[in-house]
Amino acid sequence: MELPNKDLGTLFEQLGLASDPASIDAFIGKHGRLPEDVRLADAPVWNESQRALLRDEWVEDAEWAPIVDELNVRMHQH
């Protein structure tokens, strides 16, 4: 089933994580502030399937890529 509106909430659903705004903010607050040399998909917080989804969507510049990029920016903010 194709999701009509892709945003951080739907990305978090795809990752199997709580997807409401407060949960997303809490997740980023807890696991964010990644060092600049750590790629989003390589962060230790992800399991293998989550890592693969993030990496594949980014590398393939797939339709999720802008949302993955948004998460990447937020996870690297200090």
Secondary structure as GFF3:
##gff-version 3
##sequence-region A 1 78
A	DSSP	alpha_helix	8	14	.	.	.	ID=ss1
A	DSSP	alpha_helix	21	31	.	.	.	ID=ss2
A	DSSP	three_ten_helix	40	42	.	.	.	ID=ss3
A	DSSP	alpha_helix	48	59	.	.	.	ID=ss4
A	DSSP	alpha_helix	65	76	.	.	.	ID=ss5
###
